[in-house]
Amino acid sequence: MVTALFWLGILMMATAGGLLMFTDVAQQVSGMVLIASLIGIGFVLSAATKILLLMKRTS
């Protein structure tokens, strides 16, 4: 479960990077919000799951 959330976060950040680099979505305000949300939520998911995995191993 923890690694699935980690990879979901990585996938969200990769999707945001792809939208930013290869489409014109970032030229509109709604696209900017979408990309920023994908990057932010993806980072939180990937970072938090590694912390949870570390806490699970120590207990």
Backbone as JSON, one array per atom type, in Angstrom:
{
  "sequence": "MVTALFWLGILMMATAGGLLMFTDVAQQVSGMVLIASLIGIGFVLSAATKILLLMKRTS",
  "N": [[0.83, -1.2, 0.0], [1.92, 1.22, 0.83], [4.03, 1.58, -0.98], [2.56, 1.72, -3.32], [1.25, 4.16, -3.06], [3.47, 5.81, -3.08], [4.45, 5.43, -5.72], [2.24, 6.39, -7.09], [2.35, 9.09, -6.44], [4.8, 9.76, -7.69], [4.06, 9.26, -10.33], [2.09, 11.23, -10.65], [3.66, 13.55, -10.47], [5.3, 13.18, -12.7], [3.4, 13.24, -14.73], [2.55, 15.89, -14.51], [4.93, 17.17, -15.22], [5.14, 16.31, -17.87], [2.84, 17.51, -18.97], [3.57, 20.16, -18.65], [5.86, 20.39, -20.24], [5.23, 19.39, -22.84], [2.75, 20.22, -23.8], [0.3, 22.83, -24.41], [-1.05, 23.52, -22.17], [-0.15, 24.87, -19.93], [-0.29, 27.52, -20.53], [-2.64, 28.67, -19.84], [-4.64, 29.81, -17.09], [-6.12, 27.87, -15.69], [-4.74, 25.58, -16.45], [-2.28, 26.06, -15.28], [-2.97, 25.89, -12.59], [-3.76, 23.22, -12.48], [-1.34, 21.87, -13.1], [0.32, 22.76, -11.0], [-1.08, 21.71, -8.83], [-0.93, 18.94, -9.33], [1.85, 18.55, -9.11], [2.3, 19.37, -6.44], [0.58, 17.69, -4.83], [1.52, 15.23, -5.68], [4.16, 15.34, -4.75], [3.75, 15.48, -1.98], [2.47, 13.0, -1.53], [4.49, 11.17, -2.32], [6.64, 11.82, -0.63], [5.56, 11.6, 1.96], [4.86, 8.91, 2.13], [7.29, 7.55, 2.22], [8.22, 8.36, 4.7], [6.25, 7.22, 6.33], [6.76, 4.53, 5.78], [9.33, 4.27, 6.88], [8.72, 4.76, 9.59], [7.09, 2.57, 10.05], [8.88, 0.45, 9.81], [10.59, 0.86, 12.01], [9.02, 0.46, 14.23]],
  "CA": [[0.0, 0.0, 0.0], [2.79, 2.39, 0.93], [4.76, 1.78, -2.23], [1.6, 2.13, -4.35], [1.06, 5.61, -2.91], [4.7, 6.44, -3.52], [4.49, 5.44, -7.19], [1.17, 7.28, -7.55], [2.91, 10.44, -6.34], [5.8, 9.93, -8.76], [3.31, 9.34, -11.59], [1.46, 12.55, -10.71], [4.69, 14.55, -10.79], [5.72, 12.96, -14.09], [2.31, 13.74, -15.58], [2.63, 17.35, -14.49], [6.08, 17.55, -16.03], [4.78, 16.1, -19.26], [1.91, 18.57, -19.36], [4.3, 21.42, -18.7], [6.85, 20.42, -21.32], [4.81, 18.94, -24.16], [1.44, 20.74, -24.21], [0.08, 24.26, -24.18], [-1.96, 23.65, -21.02], [0.43, 25.8, -18.96], [-0.49, 28.9, -20.97], [-3.91, 29.13, -19.27], [-4.63, 29.8, -15.62], [-6.6, 26.57, -15.21], [-3.66, 24.64, -16.65], [-1.27, 26.33, -14.26], [-3.48, 25.35, -11.34], [-3.7, 21.77, -12.61], [0.06, 21.43, -13.01], [0.8, 23.02, -9.64], [-1.75, 20.76, -7.93], [-0.34, 17.62, -9.55], [3.19, 18.53, -8.54], [2.2, 19.47, -4.98], [-0.01, 16.48, -4.26], [2.45, 14.14, -5.97], [5.3, 15.43, -3.83], [3.29, 15.11, -0.63], [2.26, 11.54, -1.48], [5.74, 10.41, -2.4], [7.47, 12.09, 0.55], [4.91, 11.11, 3.18], [4.86, 7.46, 2.18], [8.61, 7.08, 2.67], [8.27, 8.58, 6.15], [5.42, 6.17, 6.94], [7.49, 3.26, 5.65], [10.39, 4.29, 7.89], [8.1, 4.61, 10.91], [6.58, 1.2, 10.14], [10.01, -0.44, 10.02], [11.2, 1.04, 13.32], [8.14, 0.02, 15.32]],
  "C": [[0.87, 1.26, 0.0], [3.53, 2.64, -0.37], [3.83, 2.16, -3.37], [1.36, 3.63, -4.27], [2.31, 6.37, -3.36], [4.74, 6.54, -5.04], [3.37, 6.29, -7.78], [1.65, 8.73, -7.5], [3.93, 10.72, -7.42], [5.1, 10.07, -10.11], [2.63, 10.7, -11.74], [2.47, 13.62, -11.06], [5.17, 14.4, -12.22], [4.66, 13.46, -15.07], [2.34, 15.26, -15.64], [3.81, 17.85, -15.31], [5.82, 17.39, -17.51], [3.82, 17.16, -19.78], [2.63, 19.9, -19.52], [5.2, 21.5, -19.92], [6.26, 20.22, -22.72], [3.44, 19.44, -24.61], [1.37, 22.24, -23.95], [-0.87, 24.52, -23.01], [-1.45, 24.73, -20.06], [0.23, 27.26, -19.35], [-1.78, 29.49, -20.41], [-3.85, 29.0, -17.75], [-5.1, 28.45, -15.09], [-5.53, 25.49, -15.38], [-2.56, 24.82, -15.63], [-1.68, 25.75, -12.92], [-3.42, 23.83, -11.35], [-2.28, 21.25, -12.43], [0.61, 21.62, -11.6], [0.18, 22.03, -8.65], [-1.16, 19.36, -8.09], [1.05, 17.52, -8.94], [3.13, 18.53, -7.01], [1.68, 18.21, -4.33], [0.9, 15.28, -4.5], [3.64, 14.15, -5.03], [4.9, 15.02, -2.42], [3.08, 13.61, -0.51], [3.58, 10.78, -1.46], [6.62, 10.63, -1.17], [6.86, 11.49, 1.81], [4.95, 9.59, 3.25], [6.21, 6.91, 2.59], [8.77, 7.29, 4.17], [7.44, 7.53, 6.86], [6.11, 4.81, 6.87], [8.63, 3.18, 6.66], [9.83, 4.1, 9.29], [7.6, 3.18, 11.11], [7.72, 0.22, 10.4], [10.6, -0.32, 11.41], [10.32, 0.55, 14.45], [7.9, -1.47, 15.33]]
}
